[in-house]
Structure formats: structure tokens, C-alpha cells
Amino acid sequence: MSNTTTTAIDPAAWIRRQSRWSALEVAFWLAALLPFYFFPTYLMLASQIAVAALFAISVDLILGYAGIVTLGHAMFFGIGAYTAGLLSAKAGWGEPISGLLIAGAMAGAVGFVVSFLIVRVQHLALIMVTLGLGLLTYELANAMSWLTGGTDGLRGIDIWPIFGLFRFDLWGYTAYSYTLAVLFLGFLAARRIVNSSFGLALRGIRENVRRMPAIGSPYRRHLQAIYTISAAIAGLAGGLLTQTTNTVALESLSFQRSADVVVMLILGGTGRLYGAVLGALVFLLVRDRLSGVNPQYWYFWIGLMLMVVVLFMPKGILGGLTRLAGRTKG
Amino acid sequence: MNANLVIVLFDGFAFGMLLFVLSVGLSVTLGLMNFINLAHGAFGMLGGYVAVTAMRQLGFPFLLALPTAFLAAALVSVVFERTLFRRLYRAGELNQVLFTIGLVFVSAAAATYVFGTGQQPIVLPDWLRGSVVVGELRFGVYRIFLIAMALAITALLVFGLERTRLGARIRAAVDNQRVAQGLGINVDRIFAVTFALGSGLAGLGGALAVEIVGLDPSFGFHYLVYVLIVVAVGGLGSVTGSFVGAALLGIGDVAGKYFVPEIGSFLIYLMLVAILLVRPLGLFGKR
């Protein structure tokens, strides 16, 4: 028996250290409560941001950590949105929390099936398969307009008060509290996942797919697991959007939404969870500001931001900030 | 019913040939440098706008507007390639996808700024209008012209790739870049030339497309999906593959929209996913 392992870092301790909460993180989540006091008229926007952030986290899990480039993740967002909507509009069940869980489970189930296809392809074919599946789901929902309402959107959704107590109000107090709580729980789950040995295995896959089986790591099963989890979280985000806006549009499945979420993630920075939250915040705030001025040119700025980020800030806004902070510390 | 079938096949094939001209350049450049250029459709859009403007403002005849579109797209693309794209060849597919999608967004906004969001009409010369009547079938003259153009381009490309020195260099670089470099082939320059030619073809395709599918600022985005399907299904770096892929997609698209309008697009995407799962490298892909 050799004794070399004692000199190396204990992996369990390393993971524990990685997963410790920093003061900055606590401050960040406390800051998420500020809109209640300072911007009470923007609570609906804040709630939309929380939904987008949860969706971006789901994409970060597969794109940022496992390296699966996807242009079709709106598929799961939309499945969650329609599941939550149909439960209320067609089945008459408006209880929000169980409805949300069912939406997540449904998207997760579809994600599990799709994951068998995803692990078979790489590079351009992978991008095209995710894109194709996303477009396919959109067309399917469009063709099944008897169920989904087609381009008119799904109407007649009535969500009951949370716990039978908190009614969804016009100002969005309940909506933001609810979406923020779910976002936080989803974030905790994602944080737990990426700071585990499973999360490390995913990063290994991202860095070098061929080497993972060589060290005895079943990379296909890992990819399938994270893809399913990611789909379920995206479904939760979709369900949240339905429950807080009482409507489902075909747009929730669109390519635009798949592209937007990747843009948010890239702006914020991939592979660091907070990048997803920050990206969603910046994206929606800027859109809210700019689309008021001239909506036609909103995509000019998004395109320009993307190009600048790719060329000069490969790790996104958060990566750039981290580097700046590191520089000032010396 | 039979007559309908013939016309659908004919229209579909013509549409497929249009898609071929639009996408073959991307197939070759992707095979050459593995650079995923989602802005390829934007160069097509540029060609369309150049052709429309040249005809309307400068009074160019249609046949002169086509090469103008080709040249404009080729020139602009080579400027982008030399200054921006080349920084991204080793940057990973995600960065390439994002950067070029950013470019599509910017180009769409720029087109909106200059031309507005409306459809740009094109006035064809008389000899390209109307249709040829065979028995009870009516074949659009413009579509016949389109097919003839595409076949001529295919012949030129195949001849150029198989029989000329430049073609041999391109094939060598596609097959194995490092060995080609080692043999003294300037892969960097080969790529710039190929990129310009490919984008030029996209520009030509864009100019040809105005009559069939119209032209507005969403062109680059809308046809991106079609172009990508052709490239992915056909296989990278294969002219034959792009030809077959484009013909299949064109016929499938027109037939689907004609016979089963409800689920036509659905069937196209289903076919795309199915083909890629069975053959991840495309029908004619080698690697």
C-alpha cells in the first residue's frame, strides 16, 4: 500500500470547501428582496426575471457544466408551461404547487426520453438535433391547436391561491415571492449538484469526453442524468411563467426563447450559476429599457453585446468582474 | 392529381436548387475550417438587398444584378473573415455560434434601419416571367431559370473542385488540414478564398430568392434553419451531399405544405432529427 494519497488534497474536504457560502452570495440573495421595498411597481418584471434566471440555470447545468450546446431548450420550458396551463384550463386543477411539480415532472420525463438521443450525437449534429427537436415541438403544439389554443395562446387558466392563502395579486407581490422562492430552491439544488462528485464528473466530460470512460466514469449515464434534471428545472420555469401570467403563448416553445436563454447565459458567464442569474437580470432589464425606446433595434444591441462578449469577455460579465477583482487584489 | 404531383415535384426541386445555392458555400467552409458560420444566411440577405438596390437605384438589368450581389457578398465576407472570424477558429463551437448569431441580429437591425421592415419587390425582365405550358402543366419560367442556374453552378463547382489546382488544394485541406499545411499549401489563404466564394454564392442565392420567397430583414434568420438543415443532412464539405440534401428538403417542404399543410413543417423537422440520429455526419459526410 502506498501512502501518496495522504499528501494530496482530500477530495471530500475540497468539495466541502467549494460548497461553502460566501458573504457575497448571502448579500446577493438578500439584494433579491430589495424590489419589494424599492421598486414595488416593477414586481411583475422582477418575477419575469426570476423565471428567466431559473430557465438560464437549467441551461447552465448542461451547457456550462456538461458542455452540451443546445439551441432547443425552450422545448422543456414550453412543455412545463403548457402542462401547468392545461392542468388548470382543461382539467380544472389550479393548485399552484402541485401543478408546478407536475409541470417539472412532465418536462423531466420528456427530457429523459430525449436524453437517449442527445448522447448519441456531438458537435454540429448535436446543435442541429436540439434545434430540430425544439422546432418540432413548436410545430406540434401549433398543429394541436384544439389542445393548446395554437397561435391564440391557451386561455382560461385560473390559479388558486398559494397554500389557499396568498392570492396572485395585480401588483405581483405574490408572483414575485413565489417565483423568487422557487428560483432560490432551484438554485440550491443546482448548487448542490455542481459541487458534488457528480458535478465534477460533468466538468470532466466538458473538458475531455474521451478521457472520462478511461478513468471509469460512465459519461453517457451522467449526461443523461443532468439532461433530465435540466429539463425538469426548465419545466419548472415554464410552469412558473404560466402560473404567474395566467396564459401560455406558443412563443414559450419558440426558437427565439431557446436563443434568448443562451444569450442570457453567455452574457452572464457560463459554468458558474450566478452568471445565469446575472445574465437574465441584465438581459431583461436592458430589454425593458430599450424596447420602450425603439423595439425594432433591440436585437441590434443584443447582437452587438454578444459579439463583444465573445471577442473580449469569453467568460461573460461575471468572468470579467472576477478577473477585475482578482487584479485589484493583486 | 397526377398533374399536381408533377408541379409539386417541379416547384419543390426549384426551391431545393435555390436552397442549394444558398447553402453549398457553408457546407464547404464548415468542412474546411469547422467554423460554424450562422451568419451565412445574412450574406444571402446582403446579396438580396444589393441586387434589389442595384436594379432600382442604379438601373442594373437583372442579369447584371446577380453577379453584383455575388461580388458584394464575397467582398464583405472576406473583410469579416480576415478581421473577425479568424480569431474564432480555435475558440470552440459555442463561441462561433454565438458570435455569428450576434452578427445575424446586427445585420437584421441594420437592414431594418436602411430598408424598413417591408418586403422588397423585384421586377424581373419580361423573358423570365410567365410560364411554359406543356399539355395541361404550367412550369414557371423563373423556376426553370433557377434550376438551370443551379445545375450550371453545380457543374462549375464539381469541375472546379475535381479538375483545378485550387480545387485539389481545397480538397486536400478539407481532408487533412495539417498534412496539407505540411505539404506547403497555404491553408489560411485557401480558406479566405473559399470563404469569399461560398459567401458570394450565398449572396447570389439571396438575389435569386427574392422572387420566390421575398426579402425582408428576417431573411438571414428565417433561412438559416433551412441552410443548416441542408448542410447537416448533406454532410460537411460535400457538394453532392448539399445537392441531394437541398433537393430533398425543397421537395419535402413544398410537398408537405401542399399535401399536409397542418403538419408539413413538423414532418421536415422529424426527418432532420431522424436522419441525424441514424447518420450523425449527414448522408454524405465523411467525418
Chai-1 contact restraints between the chains, C-beta under 6 A:
chainA,res_idxA,chainB,res_idxB,connection_type,confidence,min_distance_angstrom,max_distance_angstrom,comment,restraint_id
A,V69,B,L94,contact,1.0,0.0,6.0,A-B,restraint_1
A,L117,B,L277,contact,1.0,0.0,6.0,A-B,restraint_2
A,V121,B,P280,contact,1.0,0.0,6.0,A-B,restraint_3
A,A125,B,L276,contact,1.0,0.0,6.0,A-B,restraint_4
A,A125,B,P280,contact,1.0,0.0,6.0,A-B,restraint_5
A,M128,B,A232,contact,1.0,0.0,6.0,A-B,restraint_6
A,M128,B,L276,contact,1.0,0.0,6.0,A-B,restraint_7
A,V129,B,V273,contact,1.0,0.0,6.0,A-B,restraint_8
A,V129,B,L276,contact,1.0,0.0,6.0,A-B,restraint_9
A,G132,B,Y269,contact,1.0,0.0,6.0,A-B,restraint_10
A,G132,B,L272,contact,1.0,0.0,6.0,A-B,restraint_11
A,G132,B,V273,contact,1.0,0.0,6.0,A-B,restraint_12
A,L133,B,V273,contact,1.0,0.0,6.0,A-B,restraint_13
A,L135,B,Y269,contact,1.0,0.0,6.0,A-B,restraint_14
A,L136,B,Y269,contact,1.0,0.0,6.0,A-B,restraint_15
A,E139,B,S265,contact,1.0,0.0,6.0,A-B,restraint_16
A,E139,B,F266,contact,1.0,0.0,6.0,A-B,restraint_17
A,L140,B,F266,contact,1.0,0.0,6.0,A-B,restraint_18
A,A143,B,E262,contact,1.0,0.0,6.0,A-B,restraint_19
A,A143,B,I263,contact,1.0,0.0,6.0,A-B,restraint_20
A,I266,B,L98,contact,1.0,0.0,6.0,A-B,restraint_21
A,Q296,B,T112,contact,1.0,0.0,6.0,A-B,restraint_22
A,Y297,B,A109,contact,1.0,0.0,6.0,A-B,restraint_23
A,Y299,B,F105,contact,1.0,0.0,6.0,A-B,restraint_24
A,Y299,B,A109,contact,1.0,0.0,6.0,A-B,restraint_25
A,F300,B,V106,contact,1.0,0.0,6.0,A-B,restraint_26
A,F300,B,A109,contact,1.0,0.0,6.0,A-B,restraint_27
A,I302,B,F105,contact,1.0,0.0,6.0,A-B,restraint_28
A,G303,B,G102,contact,1.0,0.0,6.0,A-B,restraint_29
A,G303,B,F105,contact,1.0,0.0,6.0,A-B,restraint_30
A,G303,B,V106,contact,1.0,0.0,6.0,A-B,restraint_31
A,L304,B,V106,contact,1.0,0.0,6.0,A-B,restraint_32
A,L306,B,L98,contact,1.0,0.0,6.0,A-B,restraint_33
A,L306,B,G102,contact,1.0,0.0,6.0,A-B,restraint_34
A,M307,B,F99,contact,1.0,0.0,6.0,A-B,restraint_35
A,M307,B,G102,contact,1.0,0.0,6.0,A-B,restraint_36
A,V310,B,N95,contact,1.0,0.0,6.0,A-B,restraint_37
A,V310,B,L98,contact,1.0,0.0,6.0,A-B,restraint_38
A,V310,B,F99,contact,1.0,0.0,6.0,A-B,restraint_39
